[in-house]
Amino acid sequence: MNARLLAQVEATIRRHGMMRAGGRVGVAVSGGADSVALLLILLELRGKLGITLLVAHFNHQLRGPESDADESFVRELAMRHGLEFAAGREDVAARARENRWNVEDAARRLRYGFFEELVTTGRAEWIAVGHTADDQAETVLARLARGTGPTGLAGIYPVVGHVVRPLLETRREELRDELCARGQGWREDASNRDLTRLRARVRHSVLPLIERELQPGAVKHLSELAHLVREEESFWTALVQNCFESSVTKSGAGLSIRIADLIEPPAIREALTQATGESGALEAVSKRLIRRLAAESRGLRGQLASLHVEQVLRLAREGHSGQRVPLPGGAEVERVFDRLVFTPPQTASGEDQETTDAPPSYEYSVKFSEEGAATVLIPEIRKRLSLKVIDWPGGARDTSISAATLDRDLLCPPLLFRNWRPGDGYRPVGRQGVRKMKRLFQEYKIPARERKAWPVLTSGGRLAWAGRLPVAEEFAAGDNTRTAVAIVEENL
């Protein structure tokens, strides 16, 4: 095999730390020229790299007999070289209809799901796929045409998790020339020439025209651009991660951030304003922080566009509590007083749940053990409520006790944890007069979605404790308390 080609691919593998000696690599082979060339190159390099190979093929069942012929071709190729063969198959079109995905997206999800299964079951440590420098250039150009930001210009990454791309710095033409020189055939997928698809038009029409009429080195330059942007993205990723860790908190099933911390992230505010003297740098961080929050909330569902980011920024700057911005895939962002809450699809709702849905009804009795402890699991709200009797001498009370505390001697049976109900109210400790729960929710800025099944503890039918709200004055531990009951609330 061409020594220069082998050296180039080996250099890419070592530069990006794609695999280590003694490892097992699954080579994703579709039957196309690029993936067949990848397999032959890794066969030549496996001795120097100290790796063993497995051939992995996923049958999308999109082209009937042609798809089955692709699978047979790859199986025979693996057998010819004495390699283990792993095949996966799925009716991609049916799964796309079932989940309302487009077919191309469904194919990618299911194919990479199969690869991930090979890794999790221990059949491979890495999956090598055949993306080339041409694929990189096509990706960058297509994203430019659709509209993208710096993150999109980073293109295809050489290493993502267990997936590695040894051919990412190699031209497609070189690979085909090598296959022809060896007399090695490959399979052609006619759908790759479907010019109704943007990617096919870029590959077969736009990029060749640019290289022929405008700049012969366009593929090389676009690939280099992607590499430079990825270097910049590494810095941005570290910066945004710092802001994320210092400012973002869990909020139920979602994530929450103070609006002030989103607009001017405290972790970098002073450094950026001193360095630039303008707000543009801070806004750039804010936008990336929004994308990070959305990614954590949405998983892989939908494409977040610049429009969505601008809508979230507008909500932060000009919106009012209770307003929401929907995100692709069913997630949403809600302004809750001075915070934004990013909620994932499975829990997001376009309506105020407190008023539109009847709250789930639950009621659990509290029974203390001989050691003076009790634990109540409430699956309806995925909470564990733990109660513990503690000594309460007058001189030992201090702020080190983070749990809510009640006077044990003032509590009377039955002790019940239940959901709050309209009309519930009590006198909060240190306050004058009874407050309705609904008013306390507003006063303490409890998000509407959290109020729906809010837990309370009743003692003899009267409210004694109400989650993160103040305890009731008549049951609160005080100067005359001998023993107290501490209540700790945890998520299941």
N, C-alpha and C positions, 0 to 999 in steps of 0.2 A: 504494500500500500504506500501511497505518496508519503514520504518521510516528513515533508514540510507540513502537510495536513495533520498528521499524527502529532507532531510537535506543537502545533497551534492549539489543538484540542486539549492535549495534556497540560499545556500552560494555562488554559482557561480553567481546567479542573483544579489545578494546584493553587492558582491565584485566588480563587473564591472558596477554597476549602470544601469542595463539593462532596468528597468521599474520603475515607481513610482505609489504610491497609487492614485486611481481615474482614472488611465489610461486605455486605451482600447488596447488590444493586439490581433493582427491577428495571429493565429497559422497556419503556412503553413503545411498542411497535404497532402502528396502524396498518402497515403494509405500504405506505407511501415512501417516496424516495428518501426524504429526510430521516425518517425513523429507521429505515433499513440501513442507511449509511451510518447512523449513530450506533446501531448494533455491531456492525462490522468494525468500526473504529474502536469501540470498547473491547471487542474480542482481541484486537491487536494490542491494546494497552493494558489488559487485565493483569498480565504478568508483572509489568512495571508498577502498576498501582496496587497490586496485591488484593484484588477484589474477585468475587465470584458473581456470576450473572444469572438472572432469571428473565425470561421473555414474558412480558405482560401485554395482553391484547384485550380490548373492550369492544364488543359487538353491539353497536347502537340499534341494529335491526331497522334501519331507516331506508335501506335500498334493496330489501328483499334478498334474492339469491346473490346479488353482488356483495352484500355485507357478509354473507356466509362464506363466499369465495375469498374475501379478505382474510377471514379468520383461518381458513384452511391454508392459505398461502403463508401466513405468519407461523402457524403450527409446524408446517413442513420446514420452514426456515430454521426454527428452533431445533427441531429434530436433527437436521443436517449438521448442525454445529454441536450436537450433544448437550443442549441446554434445557433446563426445566421450563415448562410452558404453563402459564396461568391465564385462563380466559374468564372474562366476565361478560354477561349479556343482559340487556334490558330493553324492553319495548319503550324506547325514548319518546316516541310520538304519543303513546298512551299516557305516560307519566306527565308529559307536558300538558296534555288536556286536563288531566286529573288535578294538577296543581296550578293551572293557569300560568305556566311558564312559556316563554317562546322556545321553539325547538332547539335552537343553538344553545341557549342557556341551560336547558334541561340536559342536553348531551354533555355539556361540560361538567355540570354538577354530578351527574351519575358516573361519568368516567373517572373524575377525581375522587369520588366516593369509593369506587372500586380500588383505585391506587392506595387510598388511605387504609382500606381494609387489609391490603397486602402488608402494609407496614405494621398495623396494630396486631396482626396475627403472627408477626415475626418472620414472614416469608421474605421480606426485604427491609433494609434499613433506609434506603433512598430509592426514589423513582426518578430515572433519567428520561427526560422528554426531549423531542427533537426540534425545538424552536431555534431558528437560525438568525443571523444578522439581518437577513431580508425580512423575517417576521418582525424583528424589532423595529426596523424602519417603517414597515407597513402599519404597525400599531401606533407609532408616534404620529405618522401622517394622517391616519384615520381619525385619531383623537383631535388633532388640530382642525380637521375638517368639521367634525361634530361640535367642536368647542370644548376646551379643557383648560385646566389650570396647571401650575407647576407639577403637582402630583401626577397628573396624567401624562406629562411629558417624560416622566421617569421610565415609562414603557414597561417592558417585561423584566422582572428581576432574575438574576442568575440563580439565586437560591431562595426558595420560599418554603420554610418548614422542611419537610422531607423531599420536596421536589427540586431537582437540579436540572440545569440546562447547559450541558457541555458544548453545544454547537452555537451558542449565542453570539460568538465572535467570528463565525465562519459563514461564508457566502453559500447560498443554495446551489449556485452554478458549480462551485468546486465539488460539492457532494455528488451531483449528478454526473459530472465528468469522471469522478472516481468510480462510480457504479458502472458506467459504460465501459471504462477501461478494464474492469474486472469481469465484465459480462454478467453482472448481477441485475436481474430485473426487479421491478417494483409494481405496485398496484396504483392505478389512477382513480381518483374519486371525481366523477363528473360534476358533483355539486360544488367543487372548488372553483369551477369556471362559471358559476351562475352569476352573471353580471347584474342581477337585481340586488345583490348583496354588496354593501359598501366595501367590505374587505376584499372581495373578489375584484371590484373595479379598481381599487387602489393597487392591488397586486398585478393585474394583467393590463391595465390601461394607464393609470395615473403615474405610478412610479417609473415604469419603463419610459414614458414620455419625458419625465423630468430628467432621467439619466441620459436620455438620447439628445434632448434639445436644450437642456438648461445646465445641468451639472453632472458629469459622468460619475463623480464620487458621492452622489446623494445618499446612497444607502449607508456608506461608511460615515458620512457626516451626521446623519440622523441617529445612527447607533451611538456615535460619540456624544451627541447631545444628550441622549438618554442616560449615558454613563455619568456625565457631568451633573445632570439633574439628580440622579440617585445619590451622588455624593452630598449634594446640598440637602436632599431629603433626610439623610442620616442625621444631619445637624438639627433640622426642624423636628424630626421625630423625638430626639432626646429633649429638646426644649419644650415641646408640647407635653411630653410625658411628665416632666418636672411640674408643669402647671397643673396637669390632670391630677397628679398625686397630692398636690398641696391644696387643691380647691374643690375637688369633686367628692361628693359623699353618696352613699346608698340612700335611696328613697323608695321604700317598698320594693317592687320588682324593677324599679328604674334607677336613674342617676340624677343627682341634683347639684346645682352650682349657684352660688350667689351671683346675681346679675353684675354687681360691682366687680367681682373677681373675673367674670367673663369679659367685660368691657375693658378692664385694666388689670390683667393677671398680676397679682402681687409678687409672684416669684421673679418677674422680670421687669416690672413697671419702671423702677428707678433706673436700671441699666439702660433700657431702651430709650427712655425720654432724655436721658443725659447724652446718649450717643447720637440720637437723631434730631431731637428737639421738635418732633412732630408726632402726630397720633397715628400716622399710617402704619408704622411698624407694629403698634399695639393692635390695630385692627387686623393685620395679617395673622397675628397670633390668635386673636379671637376667632377668626374664621376657621383656622386649623383646629382649634379646640372644639368648635361646634362639630366639625367633621369627625373628630375623634369620639365625642359623646354620641353622635348619631351612629357611628360604626359599632360602638359597644351596645347600643340599644337595638339596632336593626339586624345584626348579624349580616347575612349576605343578601338580604331582601331589598331589591330595588336599587336604583342608581341615584345618589344624592347629587343634585346639580347646584350650580352657583345660585340659582333662583331660590332654592330651599334655604341655603345658608343666609342669603340676604333677608329672607322672611323671618328667620329666627333672630337675626340681629335687630330687625325692626321691632319684633315682639319684645326684645330685651330693652330697647331704648324708648319705645313709644307705647307699648301695650299696657293692658291693665290685668289685674289678677283674674284668673278664670279663662282668659283668652288662650286659644290653642293654635298650633301650626301643625298640620298633618305632614308626615314624611313618607316617602315611597316605601311600600311594603306593609303599611298599616301601623307603623310607629307614630308617635306624636310628641310634640313639645308643648308643655303647658306653663304659662306664667302663674306662679303661686306667690303672690305678694312680692317679696324682693328676691325671688329665686326662679330659675327655670328648671323644670323637671322633664327629663327625657324618659319616655315610657316605651317599652318594647311592644311589639304587635299583639302578643297574647293577652296583655292587660290593658292596652290602650282602648279608649272609648271616646266617641265624639259627644257624649252627653254627660251631664252632671249626674253621677250615679246616686248621689244622696237623695235627689228628688225624683228620679225616673224609675228606680228599681227599689223594690222592697228589700230592706236589709236582711241578710241571712240571720235566722234566729238560732241562738244557741244558749245553753245554760249548763254550767258545770258546778257541782258542789265541791267545797274545799274540806279536806280531811287531813289533819296534822298527824304525823307519825309520833312515836314516843320520843324521838329525838327533837321534836319541835320543828319539823320541816314538812312542806307539802309541795307537790309539783302537779300542775294541771296542764294538759296538752289540749290545745284548741285547734283542731285541724281546719275548721272553717276559715280561720285567719292565719294559719300556719305559724302559730305562736306557742311558746312554752312559757308559762308563768310560774315562777318559783317563789315560795314564801318560806321565810326562816325566822324563828324566834331568836332574838338577840338581847343581851343585857343592855340596859339603858341607864347607867348611873349618870347623875346630873353633871359631873365634871368631865365625862367622856364624850359628850355629844360634840361633834365637829363636822366640818365639811368633807371629811374623808369618806363618809357614807354616801355613796352615789345612788343607792336604791331609795325608792319611796318608803317612808316609815310610818307605821300606824301604832297607836297604843293598844297593846294586846288586851288589856283589861277593859277597854271600852268597846271592843268588838263583841258581838253577840250572834248566836246562830239564828237562822242559817246563814253561812257565808257562801255566797254564790258569785261566780264569774259568769257574766252574760253580755250580750251585745247591748249597746246603748239604744234607747228608744226615744222617739219624739216626746217631748215634755219632761224628760229627765233633767234634773237640776240639783244643785247643792251649794253650800257656802264654802268657797275655796279658803284654804288656810291663809290667815292674815288679811282677809277681806271682809267687808261689811255687806251683809245681805246675800240672798241666794242668787246664783247665776244659772241660767239655762245652759245646757250643754252646747246647744247650737251657737249661743253667743260666745262661749268659751272657745269653741273651734275657730271662730272668726278672730277673736282676740289673740289667740296663740298661733294664728296662721297655719292651721292644720289643713293640708290639701283636701279638696272635696272628695277625691277618690279614696283617701284614707279614712274618712269619717264613716263610711258606709257600714262597717262592721266593728266599730271601735269598742274595745272591751272596757267593762266597768266591774268593780267589786262591790257587792251590796252586803251590808251587815244588818240583819234583822229587817230587811226590806229598804234600808236607806243607803244612798250612795256613799262609799267611803274612799274609793280610789278610782281614778279614770285615766289610766295610761300615763302619757307624758304631761297631762294636765296636773295642776296642784291637787293634793289630797284634800279631803273634806276637813274643815276646822274641827268638827265634833269628834273626829277619830284620830287626829294628828298626834304624833308623839310630841310631848312637851316637857316642861320642868317637873311635873309630878309623875312622869312615866317611870315605871320600874322595869318593865320588859316591853320590847317593841317587836313588831313584825315588819321585816324588810321584804319588799316585793321587787323582783327583777323580771323584766320582760325580755325574751329572746326570740329571734326568728328560728323556725324549724328548717 
